[in-house]
Amino acid sequence: MAYWTHTKDPIGVFTECEVGNYFEYSHNDDPHTSFNEDFPHKIWVGGRANDQGYRYGHVKKTVVVICVDEDEYGLPVTQKWKIRNHREYA
């Protein structure tokens, strides 16, 4: 996954520490998701042709908890990314 240039209503940007990719994020405004409280942000990602364009997550000061999949019960599978250069847009 890498920086996605078609971010809708971005509110900030950060750099993922392990690989150094940049990501923008916006508010999670999807009305049909049941976990908006746990994942208040959309992290905009790019990659393969069929990528959905964003992942649900929670951007904090130095870490991001990002939803990367769901298990057999429909519950989110998450990863924790260390981040740097976190900036919120004015």
C-alpha positions as CSV (number, residue, x, y, z in Angstrom):
1,M,0.0,0.0,0.0
2,A,1.2,3.5,-0.7
3,Y,0.1,7.1,-0.8
4,W,-3.2,7.6,-2.6
5,T,-3.6,10.8,-4.6
6,H,-7.5,10.7,-4.8
7,T,-8.2,11.3,-1.1
8,K,-11.7,12.6,-0.4
9,D,-11.8,15.4,2.2
10,P,-8.3,14.8,3.7
11,I,-7.8,15.9,7.3
12,G,-4.2,14.9,7.7
13,V,-1.1,13.0,6.6
14,F,1.5,10.7,8.1
15,T,4.5,8.5,7.2
16,E,4.5,4.9,8.1
17,C,7.9,4.1,9.8
18,E,8.7,0.6,8.6
19,V,8.6,1.2,4.8
20,G,8.4,5.0,4.7
21,N,5.2,5.4,2.7
22,Y,3.0,8.5,3.1
23,F,-0.7,8.2,3.7
24,E,-3.5,10.8,3.9
25,Y,-6.6,10.2,6.0
26,S,-10.1,11.5,6.3
27,H,-13.1,11.1,8.6
28,N,-15.0,7.8,8.4
29,D,-18.4,9.1,7.2
30,D,-19.7,5.7,6.0
31,P,-23.2,5.3,7.5
32,H,-23.4,1.6,7.0
33,T,-20.3,0.6,9.0
34,S,-21.0,-0.7,12.5
35,F,-17.6,0.1,13.9
36,N,-17.3,3.9,13.3
37,E,-16.4,4.5,17.0
38,D,-13.4,2.0,16.8
39,F,-12.3,3.2,13.4
40,P,-13.1,6.9,13.1
41,H,-10.8,7.4,10.0
42,K,-10.4,6.3,6.4
43,I,-6.7,5.8,5.6
44,W,-6.3,6.3,1.8
45,V,-4.2,3.6,0.2
46,G,-3.4,2.6,-3.3
47,G,-2.0,-0.5,-5.0
48,R,-3.6,-3.3,-7.0
49,A,-6.2,-2.4,-9.6
50,N,-9.1,-3.8,-7.4
51,D,-8.0,-2.0,-4.2
52,Q,-11.0,-0.2,-2.6
53,G,-8.9,2.9,-2.1
54,Y,-9.1,3.2,1.7
55,R,-8.9,1.1,4.9
56,Y,-10.7,1.9,8.1
57,G,-8.5,2.9,11.0
58,H,-7.7,5.1,14.0
59,V,-4.9,7.6,13.5
60,K,-3.3,8.6,16.8
61,K,-0.2,10.7,17.5
62,T,2.5,8.0,16.9
63,V,0.5,4.9,15.9
64,V,-2.2,3.9,13.5
65,V,-4.5,1.0,14.2
66,I,-5.7,-0.1,10.7
67,C,-8.3,-2.7,9.7
68,V,-6.7,-5.0,7.1
69,D,-9.2,-7.8,6.9
70,E,-12.1,-9.4,8.7
71,D,-12.3,-12.8,10.3
72,E,-14.9,-15.6,9.8
73,Y,-17.3,-13.9,12.2
74,G,-17.1,-10.5,10.4
75,L,-14.9,-8.9,13.1
76,P,-12.1,-6.6,12.0
77,V,-8.5,-7.9,11.9
78,T,-6.1,-5.1,12.7
79,Q,-2.5,-4.1,12.5
80,K,-0.7,-1.4,14.5
81,W,1.7,0.8,12.5
82,K,4.2,3.1,14.0
83,I,4.1,6.5,12.3
84,R,6.1,9.7,12.1
85,N,5.6,13.2,10.6
86,H,2.0,13.2,11.5
87,R,0.4,16.5,10.4
88,E,-3.2,17.5,10.7
89,Y,-4.4,19.9,8.0
90,A,-5.8,23.3,9.1
